[in-house]
Amino acid sequence: LTTAEALQTFRGGNRSVTVASNVNLEGVNKDLTNTLVEVCGATGSCTLTAAKNGQHTNPCHAAGTCFDVVCTSCKTDADLSTFIQNTQSKGYCAVYEPGFDKETGEAIACPTGMTTCRAGVGTGKHFSFYPPTGSRDTLCNK
């Protein structure tokens, strides 16, 4: 997709996805974009914080085939689990990264029972949102 097409997708429909101002959307995957809108709409609301920008170890970010997204309407562990379930129901994978405690610097533990969660990575509470195939987090293959 072009940047304009991606923004139109995110801004249209149920308006469930806000795009952070520093996000590069040029060339992002159309199916991934549409699925993120559906999942965020079913869950509540989200902010897309990284697409083709930022420092990432997974090359899918640079390719525009995975996203980092904050579920802004997720207030509880149950909400986070609902986001993951909504993602999985579409054949996609969401890996939750709870980040670090701002005061102590300690890694925030994953919620009990959450299997697609990686503690000790990331810059804040967010999901890495992956497609059904291709460059995915190893937690998606469980």
C-alpha positions as CSV (number, residue, x, y, z in Angstrom):
1,L,0.0,0.0,0.0
2,T,1.0,3.6,-0.4
3,T,1.1,5.8,2.7
4,A,-2.2,7.4,1.6
5,E,-3.9,4.1,1.0
6,A,-2.8,2.8,4.4
7,L,-3.9,5.9,6.2
8,Q,-7.3,5.7,4.4
9,T,-7.7,2.1,5.6
10,F,-6.8,3.1,9.2
11,R,-9.0,6.2,9.2
12,G,-12.0,4.6,7.5
13,G,-14.5,2.1,8.7
14,N,-14.8,1.9,12.5
15,R,-11.9,4.3,13.1
16,S,-10.4,1.9,15.6
17,V,-6.7,2.5,14.8
18,T,-4.8,5.7,15.4
19,V,-1.4,6.1,13.7
20,A,1.4,7.6,15.6
21,S,3.0,10.6,13.8
22,N,6.4,9.0,13.3
23,V,5.1,5.8,11.6
24,N,6.3,5.1,8.1
25,L,3.4,3.4,6.2
26,E,4.8,3.3,2.7
27,G,4.7,-0.2,1.3
28,V,3.0,-1.9,4.3
29,N,1.1,-5.1,3.7
30,K,-2.5,-4.6,2.7
31,D,-3.9,-7.8,4.4
32,L,-2.0,-7.0,7.6
33,T,-3.4,-3.5,7.6
34,N,-7.0,-4.6,7.0
35,T,-6.7,-7.4,9.7
36,L,-5.3,-4.9,12.2
37,V,-8.3,-2.7,11.7
38,E,-10.7,-5.6,12.2
39,V,-9.0,-6.8,15.3
40,C,-8.7,-3.4,16.9
41,G,-12.4,-2.7,16.0
42,A,-13.4,-5.9,17.7
43,T,-11.3,-5.2,20.8
44,G,-11.8,-1.5,21.1
45,S,-9.1,0.8,19.9
46,C,-5.4,0.7,19.1
47,T,-2.5,3.0,18.3
48,L,0.0,1.8,15.6
49,T,3.4,2.8,17.0
50,A,5.8,1.2,14.5
51,A,5.6,-0.2,11.0
52,K,8.5,0.5,8.7
53,N,10.5,2.4,11.3
54,G,12.3,1.9,14.6
55,Q,15.0,-0.5,15.7
56,H,13.8,-4.1,15.5
57,T,15.5,-7.4,15.4
58,N,12.8,-9.0,13.2
59,P,13.2,-7.9,9.5
60,C,9.4,-8.0,9.0
61,H,9.2,-4.5,10.5
62,A,11.5,-3.0,7.8
63,A,9.6,-4.9,5.2
64,G,6.2,-3.6,6.4
65,T,4.9,-7.1,7.0
66,C,4.5,-6.8,10.8
67,F,3.5,-3.9,13.1
68,D,3.9,-2.8,16.7
69,V,0.6,-1.7,18.2
70,V,-0.7,-0.5,21.5
71,C,-4.1,-1.7,22.5
72,T,-5.3,1.5,24.0
73,S,-8.6,0.1,25.2
74,C,-6.9,-2.9,26.9
75,K,-7.0,-2.1,30.6
76,T,-6.9,-5.6,32.1
77,D,-5.1,-8.9,31.5
78,A,-8.5,-10.2,30.2
79,D,-8.6,-7.4,27.6
80,L,-5.1,-8.3,26.5
81,S,-6.1,-11.9,26.1
82,T,-9.2,-10.8,24.1
83,F,-6.9,-8.9,21.7
84,I,-4.7,-12.1,21.3
85,Q,-7.8,-14.3,20.7
86,N,-9.3,-11.8,18.2
87,T,-5.9,-11.8,16.4
88,Q,-5.7,-15.6,16.4
89,S,-9.2,-16.0,15.1
90,K,-8.0,-14.2,11.9
91,G,-5.0,-16.6,11.6
92,Y,-2.6,-13.8,12.8
93,C,-0.4,-13.7,15.9
94,A,0.0,-11.0,18.5
95,V,2.9,-11.2,20.9
96,Y,2.5,-9.1,24.0
97,E,5.7,-7.3,25.2
98,P,5.0,-5.7,28.6
99,G,8.2,-3.7,28.7
100,F,10.1,-2.6,31.8
101,D,9.1,-0.9,35.1
102,K,10.0,2.8,34.7
103,E,11.2,3.2,38.3
104,T,13.1,0.0,38.8
105,G,14.1,-0.9,35.3
106,E,13.0,-4.5,35.9
107,A,11.3,-6.5,33.2
108,I,7.5,-6.6,33.8
109,A,6.3,-10.2,34.0
110,C,3.9,-11.6,31.5
111,P,0.3,-12.1,32.6
112,T,-0.4,-15.6,34.1
113,G,-1.2,-18.1,31.4
114,M,-0.4,-15.8,28.4
115,T,1.6,-18.0,26.0
116,T,2.3,-15.3,23.4
117,C,4.1,-12.9,25.6
118,R,7.8,-12.0,25.8
119,A,9.0,-10.3,29.0
120,G,12.2,-8.2,29.0
121,V,11.9,-6.7,25.5
122,G,10.3,-3.7,24.0
123,T,10.1,-0.1,25.0
124,G,6.6,-0.2,26.5
125,K,3.5,-2.2,26.8
126,H,2.6,-3.2,23.2
127,F,1.9,-6.1,20.8
128,S,4.0,-7.2,17.9
129,F,1.4,-8.1,15.3
130,Y,2.4,-10.8,12.8
131,P,0.8,-12.3,9.6
132,P,-0.1,-16.0,9.3
133,T,3.1,-16.8,7.4
134,G,6.5,-15.4,6.9
135,S,8.8,-13.7,9.3
136,R,7.1,-14.3,12.7
137,D,8.1,-14.4,16.3
138,T,8.9,-18.0,17.4
139,L,6.1,-17.7,20.0
140,C,3.6,-17.7,17.2
141,N,4.5,-21.2,16.2
142,K,3.3,-22.8,19.5
